[in-house]
Amino acid sequence: MRGRIVASPGAWLVWGLVAIFFAGLAGVIGSVVVNSFGVRWFDTWLPESYTTQWYGQAWTDFTLLPVLTVTLVVCLLVAGISVLVGVPAAYVLARRKFPGSRLVYLLFLLPILMPPITYGIPLATVLYKYGFAGHLSGVVLANLVPSVPFVILTMTPFIEQIDPSIERAARMCGARTRHVFTSVLAPLLVPGILAASILVVVRTVGMFELTFLTAGPDSQTLVVALFYSMSAAGIRAQQSVDAMAVIYCVMMLVLLVVALRFVNPTQLVARVKEDPE
């Protein structure tokens, strides 16, 4: 064992760098959290006293209830429309082989791999031209551009793992294509649909560029409202801004915990394999 420890200094270096990274990350987040509860914090290690009034002030000054409502509505609409469009499209790509299918996959990958700002500006220009931007519809349409391909790429492996003989057997029993899809495939695809929906919600909550370019005064999500609260003119307490940032971090943390709790890729693939049996 001593020989193994001496012979692997690279492993210690990697773990040391990981520890330094997480320590720095914890320090940055911890300072924001502590400052959101602090009354006065200038040249001391910790604030002089603590209070929760900044959260109430942030909730009132930044009108967080309408902002959170808009964020929830946008996430639900984007996730629902993405699933309704992406699942049938993923089924076609998984079951039908046609010339140019690789090109279609490449087109679906582009909005996911490219930085959103590269296509967000021309997309916002088109949405403003036709009157969608500045409203809730424009925010939803902009977020659908990367979300629908994301659902397609997520759902395609789940559909490919289902034995096509199940569909053929259902058709031999007289089921039409619509009934095969809704009564046979849909129950088997529930784990994949759940995975895609939760990941789309997480992605939409954190999507700043597209939402910022297309949102109006009444259609801002939480991440855009946080940016405006930090950069807008005027004097405001830094603690209230930090309180708003903590609310955003807690919201993202809850979504990530839910995603990791219910969306395990290995378990989902295993369930898809076991269900047909």
KAWO-V392567 format. One record per pair of residues at least 24 apart in sequence whose ideal C-beta (glycine too) atoms are under 10 Angstrom apart, sorted by sequence separation. I is the first residue (numbers start at 1). J is the second residue. D is the distance in whole Angstrom. If there is no record, write none. Layout:
i->I j->J d->D
i->I j->J d->D
//
This chain:
i->120 j->145 d->9
i->163 j->188 d->10
i->222 j->247 d->8
i->223 j->248 d->6
i->116 j->142 d->9
i->119 j->145 d->7
i->120 j->146 d->10
i->159 j->185 d->8
i->162 j->188 d->6
i->222 j->248 d->5
i->116 j->143 d->10
i->119 j->146 d->9
i->158 j->185 d->10
i->161 j->188 d->9
i->162 j->189 d->8
i->221 j->248 d->10
i->223 j->251 d->10
i->116 j->145 d->8
i->159 j->188 d->9
i->222 j->251 d->7
i->223 j->252 d->9
i->116 j->146 d->7
i->158 j->188 d->8
i->159 j->189 d->7
i->162 j->192 d->10
i->222 j->252 d->9
i->158 j->189 d->6
i->161 j->192 d->9
i->114 j->146 d->9
i->158 j->190 d->10
i->111 j->144 d->10
i->112 j->145 d->10
i->113 j->146 d->10
i->158 j->191 d->7
i->159 j->192 d->8
i->111 j->145 d->5
i->112 j->146 d->6
i->155 j->189 d->7
i->158 j->192 d->3
i->110 j->145 d->10
i->111 j->146 d->4
i->112 j->147 d->9
i->157 j->192 d->8
i->158 j->193 d->8
i->110 j->146 d->9
i->111 j->147 d->9
i->113 j->149 d->10
i->156 j->192 d->9
i->111 j->148 d->8
i->112 j->149 d->6
i->155 j->192 d->5
i->158 j->195 d->8
i->108 j->146 d->10
i->111 j->149 d->5
i->112 j->150 d->6
i->154 j->192 d->7
i->155 j->193 d->7
i->158 j->196 d->9
i->110 j->149 d->8
i->111 j->150 d->8
i->154 j->193 d->9
i->108 j->148 d->8
i->109 j->149 d->7
i->112 j->152 d->10
i->155 j->195 d->9
i->108 j->149 d->4
i->109 j->150 d->10
i->112 j->153 d->7
i->151 j->192 d->9
i->154 j->195 d->6
i->155 j->196 d->6
i->107 j->149 d->8
i->108 j->150 d->9
i->151 j->193 d->9
i->154 j->196 d->4
i->206 j->248 d->9
i->108 j->151 d->10
i->109 j->152 d->10
i->153 j->196 d->9
i->154 j->197 d->10
i->205 j->248 d->8
i->105 j->149 d->9
i->108 j->152 d->6
i->109 j->153 d->7
i->151 j->195 d->10
i->152 j->196 d->9
i->108 j->153 d->6
i->151 j->196 d->5
i->154 j->199 d->7
i->206 j->251 d->10
i->150 j->196 d->7
i->151 j->197 d->8
i->154 j->200 d->9
i->205 j->251 d->7
i->206 j->252 d->6
i->105 j->152 d->9
i->205 j->252 d->6
i->104 j->152 d->9
i->105 j->153 d->8
i->108 j->156 d->9
i->151 j->199 d->9
i->147 j->196 d->9
i->150 j->199 d->7
i->151 j->200 d->6
i->206 j->255 d->9
i->150 j->200 d->6
i->202 j->252 d->7
i->205 j->255 d->6
i->206 j->256 d->10
i->105 j->156 d->9
i->204 j->255 d->10
i->147 j->199 d->9
i->148 j->200 d->9
i->203 j->255 d->10
i->147 j->200 d->5
i->150 j->203 d->7
i->202 j->255 d->5
i->146 j->200 d->9
i->147 j->201 d->10
i->201 j->255 d->6
i->202 j->256 d->7
i->144 j->200 d->10
i->147 j->203 d->7
i->199 j->255 d->9
i->202 j->258 d->9
i->143 j->200 d->9
i->146 j->203 d->7
i->147 j->204 d->7
i->198 j->255 d->7
i->201 j->258 d->9
i->202 j->259 d->6
i->86 j->144 d->10
i->90 j->148 d->10
i->94 j->152 d->10
i->146 j->204 d->9
i->198 j->256 d->10
i->201 j->259 d->8
i->77 j->136 d->8
i->81 j->140 d->7
i->85 j->144 d->8
i->89 j->148 d->8
i->90 j->149 d->10
i->93 j->152 d->7
i->77 j->137 d->9
i->80 j->140 d->10
i->81 j->141 d->9
i->89 j->149 d->9
i->92 j->152 d->10
i->93 j->153 d->9
i->143 j->203 d->8
i->144 j->204 d->10
i->147 j->207 d->9
i->198 j->258 d->6
i->199 j->259 d->6
i->78 j->139 d->9
i->82 j->143 d->9
i->86 j->147 d->8
i->90 j->151 d->7
i->91 j->152 d->10
i->94 j->155 d->8
i->95 j->156 d->10
i->143 j->204 d->5
i->146 j->207 d->8
i->198 j->259 d->5
i->202 j->263 d->9
i->74 j->136 d->7
i->77 j->139 d->9
i->78 j->140 d->6
i->81 j->143 d->9
i->82 j->144 d->6
i->85 j->147 d->9
i->86 j->148 d->5
i->89 j->151 d->8
i->90 j->152 d->5
i->93 j->155 d->9
i->94 j->156 d->5
i->198 j->260 d->10
i->73 j->136 d->7
i->77 j->140 d->5
i->78 j->141 d->9
i->81 j->144 d->6
i->85 j->148 d->5
i->86 j->149 d->8
i->89 j->152 d->5
i->90 j->153 d->8
i->93 j->156 d->6
i->94 j->157 d->8
i->147 j->210 d->10
i->198 j->261 d->9
i->76 j->140 d->10
i->77 j->141 d->10
i->78 j->142 d->9
i->79 j->143 d->10
i->82 j->146 d->9
i->83 j->147 d->9
i->84 j->148 d->10
i->86 j->150 d->8
i->87 j->151 d->7
i->88 j->152 d->10
i->90 j->154 d->8
i->91 j->155 d->8
i->92 j->156 d->10
i->94 j->158 d->9
i->95 j->159 d->7
i->140 j->204 d->9
i->143 j->207 d->6
i->146 j->210 d->8
i->195 j->259 d->8
i->198 j->262 d->7
i->199 j->263 d->7
i->74 j->139 d->6
i->75 j->140 d->10
i->78 j->143 d->5
i->82 j->147 d->4
i->83 j->148 d->9
i->86 j->151 d->3
i->87 j->152 d->8
i->90 j->155 d->4
i->91 j->156 d->9
i->94 j->159 d->4
i->95 j->160 d->8
i->139 j->204 d->9
i->142 j->207 d->8
i->145 j->210 d->7
i->194 j->259 d->10
i->198 j->263 d->5
i->70 j->136 d->7
i->73 j->139 d->9
i->74 j->140 d->6
i->77 j->143 d->9
i->78 j->144 d->6
i->81 j->147 d->8
i->82 j->148 d->5
i->85 j->151 d->8
i->86 j->152 d->5
i->89 j->155 d->9
i->90 j->156 d->5
i->93 j->159 d->8
i->94 j->160 d->5
i->144 j->210 d->10
i->197 j->263 d->9
i->73 j->140 d->9
i->77 j->144 d->9
i->81 j->148 d->8
i->82 j->149 d->9
i->84 j->151 d->9
i->85 j->152 d->8
i->86 j->153 d->9
i->87 j->154 d->10
i->88 j->155 d->10
i->89 j->156 d->9
i->90 j->157 d->9
i->91 j->158 d->10
i->92 j->159 d->9
i->93 j->160 d->9
i->94 j->161 d->9
i->95 j->162 d->10
i->142 j->209 d->9
i->143 j->210 d->6
i->195 j->262 d->8
i->196 j->263 d->9
i->71 j->139 d->10
i->74 j->142 d->10
i->75 j->143 d->9
i->78 j->146 d->10
i->79 j->147 d->8
i->82 j->150 d->7
i->83 j->151 d->6
i->86 j->154 d->8
i->87 j->155 d->5
i->90 j->158 d->8
i->91 j->159 d->5
i->94 j->162 d->9
i->139 j->207 d->9
i->142 j->210 d->4
i->143 j->211 d->7
i->194 j->262 d->6
i->195 j->263 d->4
i->70 j->139 d->8
i->74 j->143 d->7
i->78 j->147 d->5
i->82 j->151 d->5
i->86 j->155 d->6
i->87 j->156 d->10
i->90 j->159 d->6
i->91 j->160 d->10
i->95 j->164 d->7
i->141 j->210 d->9
i->142 j->211 d->7
i->194 j->263 d->7
i->195 j->264 d->9
i->78 j->148 d->9
i->81 j->151 d->10
i->82 j->152 d->9
i->86 j->156 d->9
i->90 j->160 d->9
i->94 j->164 d->10
i->142 j->212 d->10
i->195 j->265 d->8
i->87 j->158 d->9
i->91 j->162 d->10
i->139 j->210 d->8
i->140 j->211 d->10
i->142 j->213 d->7
i->143 j->214 d->9
i->191 j->262 d->9
i->192 j->263 d->10
i->75 j->147 d->10
i->79 j->151 d->9
i->82 j->154 d->10
i->83 j->155 d->8
i->87 j->159 d->8
i->95 j->167 d->8
i->138 j->210 d->10
i->139 j->211 d->6
i->142 j->214 d->4
i->191 j->263 d->9
i->195 j->267 d->10
i->78 j->151 d->10
i->138 j->211 d->9
i->139 j->212 d->10
i->141 j->214 d->8
i->142 j->215 d->9
i->191 j->264 d->9
i->195 j->268 d->6
i->139 j->213 d->9
i->140 j->214 d->9
i->194 j->268 d->8
i->138 j->213 d->9
i->139 j->214 d->5
i->138 j->214 d->4
i->139 j->215 d->5
i->191 j->267 d->8
i->192 j->268 d->6
i->137 j->214 d->9
i->138 j->215 d->8
i->139 j->216 d->8
i->191 j->268 d->4
i->192 j->269 d->9
i->136 j->214 d->10
i->138 j->216 d->8
i->143 j->221 d->9
i->190 j->268 d->10
i->191 j->269 d->9
i->135 j->214 d->9
i->136 j->215 d->9
i->140 j->219 d->9
i->191 j->270 d->9
i->192 j->271 d->9
i->133 j->213 d->8
i->134 j->214 d->7
i->135 j->215 d->9
i->136 j->216 d->8
i->139 j->219 d->5
i->191 j->271 d->5
i->192 j->272 d->7
i->133 j->214 d->4
i->134 j->215 d->8
i->135 j->216 d->6
i->138 j->219 d->7
i->139 j->220 d->8
i->190 j->271 d->9
i->191 j->272 d->6
i->132 j->214 d->8
i->133 j->215 d->8
i->134 j->216 d->4
i->136 j->218 d->8
i->137 j->219 d->9
i->139 j->221 d->7
i->190 j->272 d->10
i->127 j->210 d->10
i->133 j->216 d->8
i->134 j->217 d->8
i->135 j->218 d->8
i->136 j->219 d->5
i->188 j->271 d->9
i->189 j->272 d->8
i->134 j->218 d->9
i->135 j->219 d->6
i->188 j->272 d->7
i->191 j->275 d->8
i->124 j->209 d->10
i->128 j->213 d->9
i->134 j->219 d->7
i->139 j->224 d->9
i->190 j->275 d->9
i->124 j->210 d->8
i->127 j->213 d->9
i->128 j->214 d->8
i->133 j->219 d->9
i->189 j->275 d->9
i->120 j->207 d->10
i->123 j->210 d->7
i->127 j->214 d->6
i->188 j->275 d->5
i->120 j->208 d->10
i->121 j->209 d->9
i->124 j->212 d->9
i->125 j->213 d->9
i->187 j->275 d->8
i->188 j->276 d->7
i->120 j->209 d->5
i->124 j->213 d->4
i->91 j->181 d->7
i->119 j->209 d->10
i->120 j->210 d->5
i->123 j->213 d->8
i->124 j->214 d->5
i->112 j->203 d->10
i->116 j->207 d->7
i->117 j->208 d->10
i->118 j->209 d->9
i->119 j->210 d->9
i->120 j->211 d->9
i->123 j->214 d->8
i->124 j->215 d->10
i->116 j->208 d->8
i->117 j->209 d->5
i->120 j->212 d->8
i->121 j->213 d->7
i->184 j->276 d->10
i->88 j->181 d->8
i->116 j->209 d->4
i->117 j->210 d->9
i->120 j->213 d->5
i->87 j->181 d->9
i->91 j->185 d->7
i->115 j->209 d->8
i->116 j->210 d->5
i->120 j->214 d->8
i->116 j->211 d->9
i->117 j->212 d->9
i->116 j->212 d->10
i->117 j->213 d->8
i->116 j->213 d->9
i->87 j->185 d->9
i->91 j->189 d->9
i->87 j->186 d->8
i->90 j->189 d->9
i->111 j->210 d->10
i->87 j->189 d->7
i->90 j->192 d->9
i->87 j->192 d->8
i->83 j->189 d->10
i->87 j->193 d->7
i->90 j->196 d->9
i->86 j->193 d->9
i->161 j->268 d->10
i->157 j->265 d->9
i->161 j->269 d->7
i->83 j->192 d->10
i->87 j->196 d->8
i->154 j->263 d->10
i->161 j->270 d->10
i->166 j->275 d->10
i->83 j->193 d->6
i->86 j->196 d->7
i->158 j->268 d->7
i->161 j->271 d->10
i->162 j->272 d->7
i->163 j->273 d->10
i->166 j->276 d->6
i->83 j->194 d->10
i->154 j->265 d->9
i->157 j->268 d->9
i->158 j->269 d->8
i->161 j->272 d->5
i->162 j->273 d->9
i->165 j->276 d->9
i->157 j->269 d->7
i->160 j->272 d->9
i->161 j->273 d->6
i->83 j->196 d->6
i->158 j->271 d->9
i->159 j->272 d->9
i->162 j->275 d->8
i->163 j->276 d->5
i->79 j->193 d->10
i->82 j->196 d->7
i->83 j->197 d->6
i->86 j->200 d->9
i->154 j->268 d->10
i->158 j->272 d->5
i->161 j->275 d->9
i->162 j->276 d->6
i->163 j->277 d->9
i->82 j->197 d->8
i->157 j->272 d->9
i->161 j->276 d->9
i->79 j->196 d->8
i->80 j->197 d->8
i->83 j->200 d->8
i->79 j->197 d->5
i->82 j->200 d->5
i->78 j->197 d->10
i->79 j->198 d->8
i->81 j->200 d->10
i->82 j->201 d->10
i->79 j->199 d->9
i->80 j->200 d->9
i->76 j->197 d->9
i->79 j->200 d->5
i->82 j->203 d->10
i->75 j->197 d->10
i->78 j->200 d->6
i->79 j->201 d->5
i->82 j->204 d->9
i->78 j->201 d->8
i->79 j->202 d->10
i->79 j->203 d->9
i->75 j->200 d->8
i->76 j->201 d->8
i->78 j->203 d->9
i->79 j->204 d->7
i->75 j->201 d->5
i->78 j->204 d->5
i->74 j->201 d->10
i->75 j->202 d->9
i->77 j->204 d->9
i->78 j->205 d->10
i->75 j->203 d->9
i->76 j->204 d->9
i->72 j->201 d->9
i->75 j->204 d->5
i->78 j->207 d->9
i->71 j->201 d->10
i->74 j->204 d->6
i->75 j->205 d->6
i->74 j->205 d->9
i->75 j->207 d->10
i->71 j->204 d->8
i->72 j->205 d->9
i->74 j->207 d->9
i->71 j->205 d->6
i->74 j->211 d->8
i->71 j->211 d->9
i->70 j->211 d->10
i->74 j->215 d->9
i->70 j->215 d->9
i->74 j->219 d->8
i->73 j->219 d->9
i->74 j->220 d->10
i->75 j->221 d->8
i->74 j->221 d->6
i->70 j->218 d->7
i->73 j->221 d->10
i->74 j->222 d->10
i->70 j->219 d->6
i->71 j->220 d->9
i->72 j->221 d->9
i->70 j->220 d->6
i->71 j->221 d->4
i->72 j->222 d->10
i->67 j->218 d->10
i->70 j->221 d->6
i->71 j->222 d->5
i->66 j->218 d->8
i->67 j->219 d->10
i->70 j->222 d->8
i->71 j->223 d->8
i->67 j->220 d->6
i->68 j->221 d->9
i->71 j->224 d->9
i->66 j->220 d->9
i->67 j->221 d->7
i->68 j->222 d->6
i->70 j->224 d->9
i->71 j->225 d->9
i->67 j->222 d->6
i->70 j->225 d->9
i->67 j->223 d->10
i->63 j->220 d->10
i->67 j->224 d->9
i->68 j->225 d->9
i->64 j->222 d->8
i->67 j->225 d->5
i->66 j->225 d->9
i->67 j->226 d->9
i->62 j->222 d->10
i->64 j->225 d->8
i->63 j->225 d->8
i->64 j->226 d->10
i->67 j->229 d->10
i->62 j->225 d->6
i->62 j->226 d->8
i->64 j->229 d->10
i->62 j->228 d->9
i->62 j->229 d->6
i->58 j->226 d->10
i->61 j->229 d->8
i->58 j->229 d->8
i->62 j->236 d->9
i->61 j->236 d->7
i->61 j->237 d->9
i->67 j->244 d->9
i->71 j->248 d->10
i->58 j->236 d->9
i->62 j->240 d->8
i->57 j->236 d->9
i->58 j->237 d->9
i->61 j->240 d->6
i->62 j->241 d->9
i->64 j->243 d->10
i->68 j->247 d->8
i->57 j->237 d->7
i->60 j->240 d->9
i->61 j->241 d->10
i->64 j->244 d->7
i->67 j->247 d->10
i->68 j->248 d->10
i->71 j->251 d->8
i->75 j->255 d->9
i->58 j->239 d->9
i->59 j->240 d->9
i->62 j->243 d->9
i->57 j->239 d->8
i->58 j->240 d->4
i->62 j->244 d->6
i->54 j->237 d->7
i->57 j->240 d->5
i->58 j->241 d->7
i->61 j->244 d->9
i->64 j->247 d->7
i->68 j->251 d->8
i->53 j->237 d->10
i->54 j->238 d->9
i->55 j->239 d->9
i->56 j->240 d->9
i->58 j->242 d->9
i->59 j->243 d->8
i->64 j->248 d->10
i->54 j->239 d->4
i->55 j->240 d->8
i->58 j->243 d->4
i->59 j->244 d->9
i->62 j->247 d->9
i->53 j->239 d->9
i->54 j->240 d->5
i->57 j->243 d->7
i->58 j->244 d->5
i->53 j->240 d->9
i->54 j->241 d->9
i->55 j->242 d->10
i->56 j->243 d->9
i->57 j->244 d->10
i->58 j->245 d->9
i->51 j->239 d->9
i->54 j->242 d->7
i->55 j->243 d->5
i->58 j->246 d->9
i->59 j->247 d->8
i->54 j->243 d->4
i->55 j->244 d->9
i->58 j->247 d->7
i->53 j->243 d->9
i->54 j->244 d->9
i->52 j->243 d->9
i->55 j->246 d->8
i->47 j->239 d->9
i->54 j->246 d->9
i->55 j->247 d->7
i->41 j->238 d->9
i->41 j->239 d->8
i->40 j->239 d->10
i->38 j->238 d->10
i->39 j->239 d->8
i->38 j->239 d->6
i->36 j->238 d->9
i->37 j->239 d->8
i->35 j->238 d->7
i->36 j->239 d->6
i->35 j->239 d->6
i->36 j->240 d->8
i->38 j->242 d->9
i->34 j->239 d->10
i->36 j->241 d->9
i->37 j->242 d->9
i->32 j->238 d->10
i->35 j->241 d->9
i->36 j->242 d->4
i->37 j->243 d->8
i->32 j->239 d->10
i->35 j->242 d->5
i->36 j->243 d->4
i->34 j->242 d->9
i->35 j->243 d->9
i->36 j->244 d->8
i->32 j->241 d->9
i->33 j->242 d->8
i->36 j->245 d->7
i->37 j->246 d->9
i->32 j->242 d->5
i->33 j->243 d->9
i->35 j->245 d->10
i->36 j->246 d->5
i->31 j->242 d->9
i->32 j->243 d->9
i->35 j->246 d->9
i->36 j->247 d->9
i->33 j->245 d->9
i->32 j->245 d->6
i->33 j->246 d->6
i->32 j->246 d->6
i->29 j->245 d->9
i->33 j->249 d->8
i->29 j->246 d->9
i->32 j->249 d->8
i->33 j->250 d->10
i->29 j->249 d->7
//
